[in-house]
Amino acid sequence: MTDNRVRPGERNEDQFTALLEAQSSSLPSSLFLAAAGASILGSLSLQFAGRKHEALFVGQWAAPFLLLGIYNKLVKQHGSDAAAKED
């Protein structure tokens, strides 16, 4: 059986990804948590106002905001590229 795993430093990230990570890592992680909470509260408000389709649309924003927050936290803790650490 072949081992197809990518090891740290085996693949380099491009400069566009590094630029995005440098910019997004300057944002506090609590911003993404607040955005997710705001989308949940907005969804509840729309639901109580009887605007069900809009409530579902806005409520679906919570998961992407939380995922962006996790990605932001990982970049802050581990850096953007393992190959750059080895240099």
ZIURFEN-V470494 format. One record per residue. N is the residue number from 1. PHI is phi as a letter, one per 20 degrees, with the letter a starting at -180 (999 if undefined). NEAR is the number of other ideal C-beta (glycine too) atoms within 10 Angstrom. Layout:
N & PHI & NEAR
N & PHI & NEAR
//
This chain:
1 & 999 & 3
2 & e & 4
3 & e & 5
4 & d & 5
5 & f & 6
6 & e & 8
7 & e & 8
8 & g & 11
9 & n & 13
10 & f & 9
11 & c & 10
12 & e & 12
13 & e & 14
14 & e & 8
15 & f & 8
16 & f & 8
17 & f & 13
18 & f & 15
19 & f & 11
20 & f & 13
21 & f & 19
22 & f & 11
23 & f & 9
24 & f & 15
25 & f & 17
26 & f & 9
27 & e & 13
28 & f & 12
29 & f & 14
30 & f & 10
31 & f & 13
32 & f & 21
33 & f & 13
34 & f & 13
35 & f & 17
36 & f & 19
37 & f & 14
38 & f & 14
39 & f & 20
40 & f & 15
41 & f & 13
42 & f & 17
43 & f & 20
44 & f & 13
45 & f & 13
46 & f & 18
47 & f & 15
48 & f & 9
49 & e & 10
50 & n & 8
51 & d & 14
52 & f & 10
53 & f & 8
54 & f & 15
55 & f & 18
56 & f & 12
57 & f & 14
58 & f & 20
59 & f & 17
60 & f & 11
61 & f & 16
62 & f & 18
63 & f & 11
64 & f & 13
65 & f & 18
66 & f & 16
67 & f & 12
68 & f & 17
69 & f & 20
70 & f & 11
71 & f & 14
72 & g & 19
73 & f & 13
74 & f & 13
75 & f & 17
76 & f & 16
77 & e & 7
78 & d & 11
79 & n & 13
80 & e & 19
81 & b & 19
82 & f & 16
83 & f & 13
84 & f & 12
85 & f & 11
86 & f & 8
87 & f & 6
//
